[in-house]
Amino acid sequence: MLLVTLLNRVMKTGSLAVVDPAGRRHQAGAQDRTPRLTLRVHDRKTARRLYLRPRLEIGEAFMDGRVTVEGGTVYELLELLLQDLGPADGQPFARLRAALIPLRRFIEQYNPGALSRRRVSHHYDLSDELFGLFLDEDWQYSCAYFPNSAVSLEEAQAAKKRHIAAKLLLQPGQRILDIGSGWGGLAISLAKAAPVSVTGITLSHEQLEVSRRRAAEAGLSDRVTFELMDYRTLDGRFDRIVSVGMFEHVGVPHYAAFFNKIATLLNADGIALVHSIGRMEGPGVTNPWLRKYIFPGGYSPALSEVTPVAERAALWITDIEILRLHYAETLRHWRRRFLENWNRAAAPYDDRFCRMWEFYLAACELSFRYAGQMVFQMQLAKRVDTVPITRDYLYEPRRQQRHGEMAA
């Protein structure tokens, strides 16, 4: 079976049983281990596609029920594969695909205004009830910050917002811009943390309505406003600019426009913070299944693609922090909550949709554990002296708080 041949090339220590469409049982990977999981392939066309285009087909086949996992979950199957997954140079057509990466990147990540709005709507304009099934109470749909593994998702998301606020060095009376403001939680939190005014911009109609309602319910409509707007069309000046979980949708061809716009909008003594998923292995392309079904036009960049563009925009990169396993832990919480609410998610959608989301959450979590995905927070300024020259300002208030709690 060709699929087993492919699996044998990438599996070094794990072992997997594979049942082909004729019911024959094969073993892939380490032959001296008894497989705990079985991958059952239900038709010949799927078996062929799994060999020719595994990164796309494994997700599609799982969604459609054309492959099933016995003895465990799809999370355990993907973990088994990703732990051992090596270079795919021996895979048919892999070198041809690698040669086409520059062209593919331009085509896949070209995000002019109208197309960008459609792509955002594809994911973020799903029903609010769906996201409410697995997000924290503040609807933070981005990497949380886990001081330790014992904290809850709610506590970790609150810690993320405090960490960002500390890096922004908020002062009374400042104007803050939140690019890609989601459901408004960060903007509202910043306005609660300091007497500042915040403008959030989004391309999602659903998120806009929720954000405005939440600001009104918090009694902050006079200081927190939200607009349906592309960042490229915005004018004005701001003391602070923050963007969390939006840069992944910009696309490499538009990085210069993004950082030049930040430089234009930012006051001379201003600070910006970009929080984004990234990759540690250098430039690449988005997984084809993720691009097709979850984030059309999305891409997690390597820092080598980002820092030169920020430099050319005459912005100081005053700090870069790499959050490695924080998103894996965030996704672990999301995945477990989603699975607990499977029936509620299936009611307005269907089981195929739920299998798609299970695969999405599992694959993304494991990509942070084993496949080189990470999150970076890049702090930017126009002047060399805008930000303190040590990181003590980030942690000293927390140390003082802990000491005060101990003394009490």
HELIX and SHEET records of a PDB file:
HELIX    1   1 LEU A    2  VAL A   10  1                                   9    
HELIX    2   2 ARG A   44  LEU A   52  1                                   9    
HELIX    3   3 PRO A   54  ASP A   64  1                                  11    
HELIX    4   4 VAL A   74  ASP A   84  1                                  11    
HELIX    5   5 ALA A   94  ALA A   99  1                                   6    
HELIX    6   6 ILE A  101  GLN A  109  1                                   9    
HELIX    7   7 GLY A  113  TYR A  124  1                                  12    
HELIX    8   8 ASP A  128  GLY A  132  1                                   5    
HELIX    9   9 LEU A  153  LEU A  168  1                                  16    
HELIX   10  10 GLY A  185  ALA A  193  1                                   9    
HELIX   11  11 HIS A  205  GLU A  217  1                                  13    
HELIX   12  12 TYR A  231  THR A  233  5                                   3    
HELIX   13  13 PHE A  247  HIS A  249  5                                   3    
HELIX   14  14 VAL A  252  HIS A  254  5                                   3    
HELIX   15  15 TYR A  255  LEU A  265  1                                  11    
HELIX   16  16 PRO A  288  TYR A  293  1                                   6    
HELIX   17  17 LEU A  303  ARG A  312  1                                  10    
HELIX   18  18 HIS A  326  GLU A  340  1                                  15    
HELIX   19  19 TRP A  342  ALA A  346  1                                   5    
HELIX   20  20 ASP A  351  TYR A  370  1                                  20    
HELIX   21  21 ASP A  392  ALA A  407  1                                  16    
SHEET    1   A 4 ARG A  25  GLY A  29  0                                        
SHEET    2   A 4 SER A  15  VAL A  19 -1                                        
SHEET    3   A 4 THR A  38  VAL A  41  1                                        
SHEET    4   A 4 VAL A  67  GLU A  70 -1                                        
SHEET    1   B 7 VAL A 224  LEU A 228  0                                        
SHEET    2   B 7 SER A 197  THR A 202  1                                        
SHEET    3   B 7 ARG A 175  ILE A 179  1                                        
SHEET    4   B 7 PHE A 238  VAL A 244  1                                        
SHEET    5   B 7 LEU A 266  ARG A 279  1                                        
SHEET    6   B 7 GLN A 373  ALA A 381 -1                                        
SHEET    7   B 7 TRP A 316  LEU A 323 -1                                        
END                                                                             
